[in-house]
């Protein structure tokens, strides 16, 4: 089992009241060579990682990471686990990781190696251990994203002709504003 080989520090997000600076504590444990295990909040990596799945992260050198790996990184005082979609070499100035959540259509801001805390190595859902890199999980994720895109296309196609779609972009965000007959949605 993966857990037998990890120096895992078992942390749960419901301990946040006891450890108000849980992201900092997790980062410190990873920098000391310990793995961490916690419940994943949010749905940005759905269906690979679902809300409340237990994820295990182990420290990994940024140079050993490759495209397709799911990494945990620091962001605005917290942390995010997203998949590497590209690695950019910046003319001898180091690496930059381009990440995206599996449920997202847009990439995150570039992530520097100093922000990387570790690599997600396994998930636990309904008392089952899941390899997030298995062919079965990857195929299910691709099918899920295809069906979600198809659903979005059908919905947009079915809107009345007077419907308009405008995109407002800010750094790192994308907000869609839909209007039908002057009403915003």
Secondary structure, 3 states (H helix, E strand, C coil): CHHHHCCEEECCHHHHHCCCCHHHHHHHHHHCCCEEEEECCCCCCCCCCCCCCEEEEECCCHHHCCCCCEEEEEECCEEEEEEEEEEEECCCCCEEEEEECCCCCCCCCCEEHHHEEEEEEEEEECCEEECCCCHHHHHHHHHHHHHHHHHHHHHHHHCCCCCEEEEEEECCEEEEEEEECCEEC
